[in-house]
Amino acid sequence: MSDESQAKGMTANARVVIKLCGVLVLMGGLTAAAVPFYDWFCRVTGFGGATVTSDSESDTVLDHVVRVRFDASTARDMPWEFRPLSPYVDIRVGETGLAFYEAYNPTDRPIAGTASFNVAPFVTGGYFVKIACFCFEMQVLQPGERVEMPVTFFVDPEMLDDPETRDIPAITLSYTFHVTDMPEEYAALDAAIE
């Protein structure tokens, strides 16, 4: 093989390697962006039972009543006890509702947790609007601490204009608490106590 053909072969091989590296970088970038994009998509559309948020209450309250059921669970590694204080509430569509969940840390150490959530049936997700919720922020419970955590919400009146949702008599709001890495300020405090 001549020097010229070897140089062309190396150049072709180098181009293939560069292209493959570019494909790998692109695939890695798309993979990293998939989770936040999917989360954003679900929150905007209510897809998969994701709920919507608002800074204010509904302007319209209708006479149509919907039952909102409350469900609570914990991930396998979460030692907290977690439950709704009431199994359900009947509210008018557009009316602001307030519910409380209780969490208890029975361990001898502080534990941080975050709550994932959805509503069922999934098609109602885009019409279930949270104004304030404990699920918006990480929660830290000290050993033996018991807390009541509120969620303020309403069912958007536009739900009754949608043929898929207008006849739904009940919506279930579900939360699952997961263990989260302890924030640095708590970890440093915990280390100082030991």
N, C-alpha and C positions, 0 to 999 in steps of 0.2 A: 504494500500500500504506500502510495506516495505521501509526502508531507502535506501536500495540498488537500488530498482526500481525507487525511487524518484530521486536519484543521476543520474541514467542513463537517466531518462526523462529530467532532467535539462541539462545534457550534450548534449543530442540530440537537445533540444530546443536552447541551446547556439550555437551549430553548425549551425542550421538553421538561427538564427539571424545573425551570422557572415557571412554566405554565402550571405544572403540578403543584408547586408551592403556592402559586396564586389561587388555585382551586381550593387547596386546603385552608388557606387564610380566609377565603370567601365563605367556605362551609362553616368554619369556626365562628366567624362573625354572625352568620345567619342563625347558627345554633344559639349563640349567646343572646341574640335579639329576640328569639322566638318566645321565650318565657315572658319578658316584659310586654311584648306586643300582644300576646294572647291574653294576658291579664288586662291590659288596656282595652282590648276588643271586647272581652266579656263584661267589663264594667260599663262600657259605653252602650252596648247592645242588650245587656241582660242575658246574653247567651250562657247556657249551662247553669242558670239559676243565680248568676251574679246580680247583685243589686245596684241601684243607682244612688248617688248622694246629692244632697241639696243643702244650701245655706239657709233656706227659709221654709216655712210651712206652705201647704197648698192654699191657693186663693179660693178654691172651690170645694165645698163639702156637700156631698149628695146624700140622699136618704137610703141609698143601697148599702146594705151591711155585708161585710166580709169577716169571716172568722180568721184570725191570725193565730196559728199554733206556734209554740216555742219548743225547740228541741236542743239538747246539749249533750256533748260527748267529749271525751279526751282521747288524744293519741295514745298508743300503747305505752310509750315511755313517759307520759305525763302523769305524775302521782297526785295531782290535784283532784279534789272532788268538785264537780261543776254541774249546776242544774238551773233551770228556770224557776223563778219564785211562783209563777202562775203558769198553768199548762196552755192557756190561750186567753185571747181577748176578742170580743166582738166590737168592731169599729165601723163607722160609716166611711165610705170611700172618700178620701180627701181629708178626713179628720186626723189630727195628730195623735198618735198613740205613744205610750210610754210603757216599757216593760223592764223588768229587772232580772238579772241572772246573778247567782251566787257562786263564788269560787272560794275554796278552802284549801290551804296548804297544810297537810297533816305531817309534813316532814320536819326535820330539825335543821333545815338549811333554807336560805332564800332560793326561790325558783322564779325564773322569768318565763313568760308565756305569751304567745300571740294566738289570736283566734282566726281561723279561716271560716268562711260562711257561705251559705247559698240559700235560695228559697226553692220550694217545690210547690206546685209544678214549675218546671224550669221556664216555661213561657211567660210566667208572671214576673220574672226577674227584672225586666225593664220597667215595670210599673211599681215595684216595691222600692220606696225612696227612704233612705236613712238621712236624718238630719244630724244626729250625734250618736256615737257608738263607742263602746269600750274596745271594739275590734279595730278602731282606727289607730290605736297605739299599743305598744307592748305593755304588758302588765307584769309587775314584780310583786310577789307575795312573800312576806317574811315567814319564818317558821311559826306555825299555828295561827297565822292570820286568816281571817274570814272577811270577805268584802262583798258588797252588793254593787253590781255594775249595770248602769242604765243603757238602754238603747231607745232613741226617739225616732219615730218613723211615720210615714203615711203611705196609703195606697193611692197611686195617681189616678184621678178620675178618667183619664184617657184609656184605662184598662177596659172600661165599659164600651168604648168605641171599637175595640178590637174583637172580631168574631171568634178568635181563638181563646180569648180570656174573659169575655163578658159574662159567661155563665159559670165561672169558677166560684164555688161558694167558700173555699178556704185556701189559705196560703200557709205553708209551714216555713218558719225561719229557723234554720239550723246553724249551730256553731260547733266547731271542734277546736279545743285548745291544744296547742303543740308547745313543747319545750323549746325555748329560744336561748341562744348564748347570752349569758349574763352580761349586762353592760359593764364597761370598765370600772365605773365609779362604784358599783356594787361589788365587783370582784375584788377591788382593792380594799374595800371596807371589810369584806369577808376574810381576806387574808390577814388584815390587821387584828381581827378578833381572835384568830387562831394563834 
